[in-house]
């Protein structure tokens, strides 16, 4: 792995397009397995909308975006009971280019976003969701201390999601 920098995403049109391509490519394997995550096919307009209320971090290899993760403060994602809690932040749009997967980029992105969450007042949990059939992702999140909370069936996907949460304190 090259020297990868983790930084806050600074939006311009070229970067939104690049971020969208990273998300589409990062989620392609899951789409090929039959899971239609929004990030697997979203366009740049949807990417912009999804990061508008988020703190979006990117992993950079030089000037190239190779991974991303978004942090949504409590109250910005209220699409299920757990996400609606006033002390629960949500992680989303988490993806790493296939050629960088397994190199530690994803771990560094999660570490950075979890540390940021710990530094915020009144936040006690960070949560995320994934397809219930994405066993490898559920195992990864479980290993990092996330636990099952509930199932949700989003209209935008073709699978039932597992909501997982991790205490911050």
N, C-alpha and C positions, 0 to 999 in steps of 0.2 A: 504494500500500500504506500502510495506517495504521501507527502505531507498534506494532510487534509485539514482544512480550517472549517470550524463551525461558526457561523455568523448569522445575524438577523438579516432576513431577506429584504433587499431594497428593490422596490418594484419599478420596472420600466417595461415597455411593451416587449422587447426582446427577451427579457428575463422571464416574463409571464409565459411566453411561448416555450422557452426552455424548461421552465418548471413543469409545465403541462406535459411535455414530452417525457420528462423524468418520471412523473407519476404514471403516465400511460404505460411506459416500459416496465416500471417497477411492479405494476399490478398485472402485467400480461400473463405471467405464469399462472396466477390465480384465475384469470379469465379463461385460460386454456384448460383449467381443471373444472370449468363450468360455473365458477363463482363470478357474478357480474357486479363487482365493486364499482361504484361511481367513478373512482379514480382510474379505472382501467379504460374508460372511454370518454371522459370529460373533455370539453374543449377549453380554450383559454378564458372564455367568459365565465364559465363555471369555476375554474381555478381561482380567478380574481374574486368572485363572489364568496367562495369558500374560505379564502384567507383574509377577507376584508375585516372581520372581527377577531382575527387571531394574531398571535405572535408567531410568525413563521420563521423557522430556522432553516438554513441550508448548509449542506456539507459541500465545500468547494475543493476541487483538485485543480489548483491554479485558478483559472477563471471559470472553469466548467462546473456546473451544478451536478453533483453525483448522488445527492440524497436530500430529503426534506422531512420536516415534521412540523405540525402546527399545534399551538396551545390555545385553547378557548377558555377564557375565564368563566367562573360561575355565572349563570344567567344567559350566556350566549348560545348554548346548545340545550334546549329544553324539550327535546323530542322523545324523551322517555323519563319515567319517574326518577331514576337515579341521577341522570344528567340535570334534572331540575333542582336538585338540592343546592342550597346556598353556599356550601363549603366544598363542592365537587367541581374541579376543573376537568376539561376533556381534551384528550389528545386525538388528533386526526391527521389525515393526509400524510401518513408516515410511509415513506418509501425510499428505497435505495436502488440505484441502477443494478441490473443483474450482474454485471461484471465486477461490482464492488460488494455484492452481498457476501457475507461470511468473512469480510476483512476487518470488521470492527466499526465500520461507519455507522451502522444502525445503533449499535451500543452507545457510541459517543453522542448521537443525536438524542436518544432516550435519556442518557445521563444528563445532558445539558437541559433538556426540557423539564425533567424531574427536579433538578437543582433550582431552576427558575421558579417552579411551582412552590418549592419549600420556602423560598424567599418572600413569597406573597403572604400578606396578612389574611387571616380567616379562611385559609384553604387547608382542608384536612385530608382530602383524597384527590387523586388524579385517576381518571377513568378512560377507558377506550373500548372499542368494540371491533369484533372480527366475525367472520363466518364461523358458525359452529362446526363446519366440516374442515376448517383450516387448522387441522391438528397441530401442525408444526408451529403455527403462530400462537396458538393457545399454550402450547408447551413452553415457548420462548417467554411469553408474558407471565406464566405461572412461575417459571424459574426466577424471574425478576421481582416476584412478590405480589403480582396481581392475582386476585381471586374472583371467582364467579359471583355475580350479583343477580342478574336476571337475563331473560331472553327478550329480544325485540324483533319484530318482523317489519322492517322498513319497506315502504312502498317502492322505493327506488332500486331495490336489490331483488335478486331471485333466491335468496337464502335467508334463513333465520340467523340473527346475530346473537352473539354472546357478549354481554356487557361485563367487563372486568374492571376491578378497581384496586388501587393500592393506597394504603394509608401513608401520609407524608410525615407524620410525627410519631 
